[in-house]
Amino acid sequence: MVALSIPAARSLDRPALEWGRDTEGVPDFPGHAVFGQGKSNGWILLLRLRLVIKGWADEQKSFLDHDYDWQATRQWDNQLHAAVVRIQLAQGLPERQADGIPTLELWRQLWT
């Protein structure tokens, strides 16, 4: 079974002192540049975990369960892209604008 705890800040490619949260406890949005095809980082892992916790990416549970060092789950893939598109469409974003890359607004909503 997947442990659904959010990894510590030190494991997210940023020194602990740079890790911040806004006044509502939402992790700082890292920006669009860390997401997308060819990217691999702790922010992607954090997004993947949060999508699973919120019920938007149940198909990712097995993937997380079998990635013992969480290296593969740090890589952007089509399943993660599809999960973000599902959220964007569910929020009423037109299909042509649902690009599968999290925005600041979506990032904040995942932590509320």
C-alpha positions as a Markdown table, in Angstrom:
| # | Residue | x | y | z |
|---|---|---|---|---|
| 1 | Met | 0.0 | 0.0 | 0.0 |
| 2 | Val | 1.2 | 3.5 | -0.8 |
| 3 | Ala | 2.2 | 5.7 | 2.1 |
| 4 | Leu | 0.4 | 8.9 | 1.2 |
| 5 | Ser | 2.4 | 11.3 | 3.3 |
| 6 | Ile | 3.9 | 14.3 | 1.5 |
| 7 | Pro | 7.7 | 14.1 | 1.3 |
| 8 | Ala | 9.8 | 16.4 | 3.4 |
| 9 | Ala | 10.9 | 19.7 | 1.8 |
| 10 | Arg | 14.5 | 18.5 | 1.7 |
| 11 | Ser | 13.6 | 15.8 | -0.8 |
| 12 | Leu | 12.0 | 18.3 | -3.2 |
| 13 | Asp | 15.2 | 19.6 | -4.8 |
| 14 | Arg | 15.1 | 22.8 | -2.7 |
| 15 | Pro | 16.9 | 23.6 | 0.6 |
| 16 | Ala | 14.6 | 23.6 | 3.6 |
| 17 | Leu | 15.0 | 27.3 | 4.1 |
| 18 | Glu | 13.6 | 28.0 | 0.6 |
| 19 | Trp | 10.5 | 25.9 | 1.2 |
| 20 | Gly | 7.6 | 28.1 | 2.0 |
| 21 | Arg | 3.9 | 28.0 | 2.6 |
| 22 | Asp | 1.4 | 30.7 | 2.3 |
| 23 | Thr | -0.8 | 31.7 | 5.2 |
| 24 | Glu | -3.3 | 29.0 | 4.4 |
| 25 | Gly | -0.7 | 26.2 | 4.5 |
| 26 | Val | -0.4 | 25.7 | 0.8 |
| 27 | Pro | 3.1 | 24.9 | -0.5 |
| 28 | Asp | 4.5 | 27.7 | -2.6 |
| 29 | Phe | 3.7 | 27.2 | -6.3 |
| 30 | Pro | 7.0 | 26.3 | -8.1 |
| 31 | Gly | 5.8 | 27.8 | -11.4 |
| 32 | His | 4.9 | 26.2 | -14.7 |
| 33 | Ala | 8.5 | 25.5 | -15.8 |
| 34 | Val | 8.9 | 22.5 | -13.4 |
| 35 | Phe | 6.0 | 20.6 | -15.0 |
| 36 | Gly | 5.6 | 19.1 | -18.4 |
| 37 | Gln | 7.2 | 16.7 | -20.9 |
| 38 | Gly | 10.8 | 15.8 | -20.1 |
| 39 | Lys | 10.7 | 17.2 | -16.6 |
| 40 | Ser | 11.7 | 15.2 | -13.5 |
| 41 | Asn | 11.7 | 16.7 | -10.0 |
| 42 | Gly | 10.2 | 16.6 | -6.5 |
| 43 | Trp | 7.5 | 19.0 | -7.4 |
| 44 | Ile | 6.1 | 16.4 | -9.9 |
| 45 | Leu | 6.2 | 13.8 | -7.1 |
| 46 | Leu | 4.4 | 16.2 | -4.7 |
| 47 | Leu | 1.7 | 16.9 | -7.4 |
| 48 | Arg | 1.3 | 13.2 | -8.1 |
| 49 | Leu | 0.9 | 12.4 | -4.4 |
| 50 | Arg | -1.6 | 15.2 | -3.9 |
| 51 | Leu | -3.7 | 14.1 | -6.9 |
| 52 | Val | -3.9 | 10.6 | -5.4 |
| 53 | Ile | -4.8 | 12.0 | -2.0 |
| 54 | Lys | -7.5 | 14.1 | -3.5 |
| 55 | Gly | -8.9 | 11.2 | -5.6 |
| 56 | Trp | -8.0 | 12.6 | -9.0 |
| 57 | Ala | -5.4 | 10.0 | -9.9 |
| 58 | Asp | -6.3 | 6.6 | -8.4 |
| 59 | Glu | -4.6 | 4.9 | -11.2 |
| 60 | Gln | -1.3 | 6.3 | -9.8 |
| 61 | Lys | -1.5 | 4.3 | -6.6 |
| 62 | Ser | 0.0 | 1.2 | -8.0 |
| 63 | Phe | 2.7 | 3.2 | -9.8 |
| 64 | Leu | 3.7 | 4.8 | -6.5 |
| 65 | Asp | 3.4 | 1.5 | -4.7 |
| 66 | His | 6.0 | -0.1 | -7.0 |
| 67 | Asp | 8.4 | 2.8 | -7.2 |
| 68 | Tyr | 10.4 | 2.1 | -4.1 |
| 69 | Asp | 12.8 | 5.0 | -4.4 |
| 70 | Trp | 10.3 | 7.4 | -5.9 |
| 71 | Gln | 12.5 | 8.1 | -8.9 |
| 72 | Ala | 10.1 | 7.1 | -11.7 |
| 73 | Thr | 7.2 | 8.9 | -10.0 |
| 74 | Arg | 9.3 | 12.2 | -10.1 |
| 75 | Gln | 9.0 | 12.1 | -13.9 |
| 76 | Trp | 6.3 | 13.8 | -15.8 |
| 77 | Asp | 4.2 | 11.3 | -17.8 |
| 78 | Asn | 1.0 | 11.0 | -19.8 |
| 79 | Gln | -1.0 | 9.7 | -16.9 |
| 80 | Leu | -0.1 | 12.7 | -14.8 |
| 81 | His | -0.9 | 15.0 | -17.7 |
| 82 | Ala | -4.3 | 13.3 | -18.1 |
| 83 | Ala | -5.1 | 13.7 | -14.4 |
| 84 | Val | -4.5 | 17.4 | -14.5 |
| 85 | Val | -6.6 | 17.7 | -17.7 |
| 86 | Arg | -9.4 | 15.9 | -15.9 |
| 87 | Ile | -9.3 | 18.5 | -13.1 |
| 88 | Gln | -9.2 | 21.4 | -15.5 |
| 89 | Leu | -12.2 | 20.1 | -17.4 |
| 90 | Ala | -14.1 | 19.4 | -14.2 |
| 91 | Gln | -13.5 | 23.0 | -13.2 |
| 92 | Gly | -15.2 | 24.1 | -16.4 |
| 93 | Leu | -12.1 | 25.1 | -18.4 |
| 94 | Pro | -12.7 | 24.8 | -22.1 |
| 95 | Glu | -11.1 | 21.8 | -23.7 |
| 96 | Arg | -8.8 | 23.9 | -25.8 |
| 97 | Gln | -7.4 | 25.6 | -22.6 |
| 98 | Ala | -7.0 | 22.4 | -20.6 |
| 99 | Asp | -3.3 | 21.9 | -21.2 |
| 100 | Gly | -2.6 | 19.5 | -18.3 |
| 101 | Ile | -0.1 | 21.9 | -16.6 |
| 102 | Pro | -1.1 | 23.0 | -13.1 |
| 103 | Thr | -1.7 | 26.7 | -12.6 |
| 104 | Leu | -1.3 | 28.7 | -9.4 |
| 105 | Glu | -5.1 | 28.5 | -8.9 |
| 106 | Leu | -5.2 | 24.7 | -9.4 |
| 107 | Trp | -2.2 | 24.2 | -7.1 |
| 108 | Arg | -3.9 | 26.1 | -4.3 |
| 109 | Gln | -7.2 | 24.2 | -4.8 |
| 110 | Leu | -5.4 | 20.9 | -4.4 |
| 111 | Trp | -4.5 | 21.9 | -0.8 |
| 112 | Thr | -7.9 | 23.1 | 0.3 |
